[in-house]
């Protein structure tokens, strides 16, 4: 059974409010459990769905997955950032909407270390490969089965989680497409170990995006920081084309304070160009080229949101310049090509044809909209009115 995750319930000075029956909890996600045969244990994960997930008009949409390690620590801050950066409020549309999945810890030293750590006392390190198998062979198929997902997946990890994310990036095969490794703990990756890993690297890694954040520990952790730089420079030298990655140093942040700002910068770096401003678009070709460049860099097809394309179209449609007005059709048609199951896209295209005086095409597209959503009263009314006046 899915259980809601409560975030706020206001109680003033320990007294029940006068109108307590009118107070509803605010939830940011649900708790889920899965039994892992690979790990031989039950694992809990939390999920935050995009705001549009349950909207009737966007039921056709599928969403990338963002999987967070150390989920109990980072779930609230990262879901807040993702929702704000992807919702389009205040014009802030920097990244796509996505499904956020936070894995709760049981034994992070075991799960996040890809290599056995030799110590004077016995330890259970070195289970990283098993944990990645759990994510890729059990959890992700479960998520794909139960939610509307696209096969674009981002792995976020901090500290030992960042070590595992980096290791996954360097594997020949992985289901993940992008990685955010925040101040990864490279304590066990000495020069010899790192060289072995670099030697085993294949070209497949360069089809993925890697973001590494390095925090300022002062004199305490210069060696770890140097290893971040060494790895990044070695990867860059091995990549034949432009290296799809970024290394960022945070002078004013330490190991504990860096995750939130690093996530924001990292997810922004991955989707650089996604949040293009609608007023900066002058033609359909310009919009196409912008998202083709993004898609090529991420080795995955990304398209402008229906919301963005619609806004561009209506901006041109409202122009006093007749040439600019006709450009609007390019964008409304483009939206129906990108989102052929969206009744709103065809409704907007019908409205554009109507405003431009092509009533037969307007009716045709209103009818397509109505076929996708028989409850679309706007399309039904416009069809009736237009037929009366033809």
N, C-alpha and C positions, 0 to 999 in steps of 0.2 A: 504493500500500500504506500502511495506517495504521501509524504507529510510536508505541510507548508513550513517554510523557514520564516519565523517572525523577526522583524527588524526593529519595530518601534511599538510601544504601548505606553501612552503617556499617563502617569499617575502623579498627581500634584501633592507633594508633602505627605505622601503615604495615605491620602484620603481618596476614596472613590469619587470620581467626578459626578456632579449632579445629574447629568444626562448620559450616564455610562452606557445606556442601551444604544446610543447613537454613535458610539466609538467603535470603529472597526480596525483590526490589525492591518498593518502594511506588510506585505510579504514580498520577498525578492527572489524566491525560488522554492524548490521542492527537494526533499531528501529521497534518495533511492538506494537500493541495495542489489548487489549481484553476487552470486556465489562463483568464485574463481576456482576452476579445476586446476589451472596452472599453478596458482599460489596456494591452493588447498585451504582457502579461507573465504569468509564473507567480507566484501568490501563495500563501503558506503561512498556515494558520490552525490554532490549537490548540483542542481541544474537551474540556471536562469535562462528563460526564453525571451526573445526580442519582444518589444511592445507590439509589433505588428503580427506576431505569430498567430493569434486567435482572431484577427480581423477577417471578416467575411470577404472583403474585397481583395485580400492578399493570401487567400488560402492556397494559391498555386505556388507561393514562394518557398524556396529552399535556402538553407543557411549554412555557412561555414561553421566548423567546430573549433572552439578554443578550449583546450584542456589545460587545467592549472594543477601543477604539483604543489604540495603543501596547501591544499585547498582550504583547510580550516583557517589558515592565516590570511589568505589573499582573496577569498571569495567576495567579500563585501566591497572592498575597494576596487577590485577589477571589474565586477559587474557594474558598479556605478560609473566607472570610466567608459566602459564599452557602450552602455546605454546612452550616455551623454554624447559620446563621439559619433554615434551612428543614428541617433533619432532625428537629426535635422533641426532640433530646436535652436533658435537664435542663429540659424544658418550654419550650424556646426555639423557637417556631414563628412567627417574625415575618413571614416572606415565603414565597411559594410556592417549591417546588422549580423549578429552571430549568436549561436547557442554556446553559452559558457558552462563548462563542466568542471567542477572542482573535486579532485580526488582527496578523500580524507586519509590521513596517515595511520598506519599501524606500526611500521618499523622502517623509518625513512633511511637509516644507515644501511639496512639490508637492501631496500628497494632502489635506492638512488645511486649506489656505487656499482659501476659496470665491471670493475676489477676487484679481485680479492685483495684486501689490505692485510699485510703481514704485520702482526703485533706480537708482543711477548705473551699475551693471553689470547685464548681462542676468541674469535668473533664471528659474526654471521654476515659480514660484508660480502659484496660481490654478486648480489642478486639483481643487478640492474637489467640484465638481459631477460630474466624471467618476468620482471615487472613490465618491461616494454612489450613482451609477448602477451601479457595480460591485457594491456591497453589495446594492442592491435588485433588480437585474435578473439578477445572476449568482449571488452567494453565497447570499442568502436562499432563492431557489428550489432551489438545491443542498441546503441544509440541510433544507428542507421535504420534499424528495424522500427523503432518506436517514435522517431522524430523525423521531420522533413529536413534532411541534411544534404549538403553538397559534399563531394569528396575533396574539399579543401580543408586542411586541418593544421592548426597552430598549436605548438607545445610551449608552455611557459614554465620555467623553473628557476628558482633562486637558490644560491649556495650549492648544496649537494644536488638539488633539483636542476640547477644550471649545469652541473657536471653531466648529469644524465641527458639533458637536452642536447648538449654539445656532442656527446657520444652518439646519440640517435642521429644527429645531423650527419655525422661522419660515416654512418653505416652505408653499405651498398644499397640496401633495400629498406624502406620505411614507408608507413602510410602517412607520415607527416610531411607537410609542404613547407612550413616556416617554423622558425625556432627563436624564442626569446630567452637567452641565457643570462641571468642577472647575477653578476659577481660570482661566476661559477667557481667552486672550490676545486682547484687543480692541484691540491697538495700531493696527490699520489701520481701525478703526471710529470715525472722528471723528464729530462731531455731525452733519455733513451726510450722511455715509454711513449712520449709524444712522437718521436721519430718513427717508431713502429706503427703508430696509428696513422701518421701521415703517409707512410709507405703503402699502407693497405687501402688508402683512399681511392675511390673511383670517381669518374666524371659525374656520376649520378648526384653527388652532393651539390654540385654547382647548378643543378636544376631547382634547388631549394634556396630559401632566404634565411640568413643567419644574422641575428642581432646579438651582440655581446656588450653588456654594461659592466664597467669596472668602477668600483668605489674606492674612496681614499681612506685607507687604514693607517696612513702615516707610515712609520718605520715598521709597524707590526706585520705588514703583509706585502711588502714590496716584491717578494719572490712570486707570489700568486699573480700580482698585477703584471709582472714581467712575462709570466707564462701566457697570460691572455694575449699580450702583444705578439709574443713569439708565434703562437698558434695562428693568430689572424694574419700576420705577415706571411707565414708559410702557406696558408691556404690561398692567399691572394697571389702568391708567386706560382702556384700550381694551376690556377684558373687561367685558361687560355684567353677567354674574352673578359668582359667587364665582370668583376666579382660581385654577385648580388648579396652584399653583406654590409654591416656597419659595426664598427667598434667605437664605443663612446665612453669617455672618462668623466666621472663626476667628482670634481675637486671638493665640493662642499657636502658630499654625502658619504656616510660610512656604510658598512655592510648591512646594518639593520635598517637604515633609513632609505636606502636606494630603490627598493622594489617598486614603489608606486610611480615615482617619476620615470624610472627606467621602463616600466610597462608602457606608459603614455608615449614616451619617445620611441620605444621599440615598435609598437603597433602602428605608430604614425610613419615610421621609416619603411615598414613592410608595405603599407598602402599609400605611399607617396604618390600624389597625382589623383587619387580616388576622389578627394574632396574638392574638385575643381568648382569654382564659383560660377553660378549660372549666368551672371552678367558678363563673364569673360568669354563666353562661347559666341562665336560669330558665324559658325557654319556647322552643318552636320559632319563634314569631313574633319573639322578640327576636333569635334567630340570623339569621333571614331578613332582618330590617331592617338588621342590622349589615352584612351582605354586599351588600344592595341599595345602601346608602349608599356603600360602597367601589366597587361597580360603576358607579354613576352618576358618581362623581368621576373615575373612570378611563375612562369611556365604553367599558367592556368587561365582560362577565359573568364575575365571579369567585365561586367557591363555597367553602364551608368544606371542609377536607380530609376524606376518609373517616375518617382516624385521629381527627380532632377530634370528628366527629359520633358515632362509635362510642364514644369515651370518655365523652361527655356521656350517651349512652344507657345505658351500663352503670352510670354513677354514679347515675342515677335508678332503674335496675332493682334496684340493691342497697340502695335505701332501705327503711327499716322502715315508712314511711308508704305505705299502699296507693294513695292519690291520686298521690303522687310516682312510684310504680312504673308506673302506667298512662301517665304522661307519656313514659316511655322509648320506647313504641311510636312516638310521633310522630317521634322522632329516627331510629330504625332504619328506619322507612318512608321518611323523608326521604333517608336514605343510598342506598336502592335507587332513588330517583327521580333523585338526582344522579349515581349511578354504576351504571347498569343492567347494566353488563358486569362488575361485581365479584362474584365468587362469595362473597367474605367478607361483603359487605353483606347478601346473602340468608341466609347462614349465621347471622349475628348476629340477623337478624330472626326466623329460625326459633327460635333459642335464646330470644329474648324471649317469643315466643308460648308456647313450651313452659313457661317459668318462670311465665307468667301463667295457665297452665291451658288454653289454647286449642290442643289437640293437633292438630286437623285443619289449622289454619293453620300450625302449626309444621311439619308434614310437607310441606305445600304449598311452603313457602319453602325447606326443606331440599332438596326436589326441584329447585327452581329453581337453587339453589346447585350441586347435583350436575350439572345440565345444563351449567352454565358451566365446571365443573371436575370431570370424572369421577373424578379422583384424590383428591377431598376425602373422606377416610376418616371425618372427624367427622360430616359430613352423612349419609353412608351408614349409619354405625352408629346415629345417632339415629333415622333413618327405620325401621330394622329394629327397634330397641328399642320405639319408640312404637307401631308396628303390632302388636307382640306384646302390648302392654298395653291396647290399645283394645277 
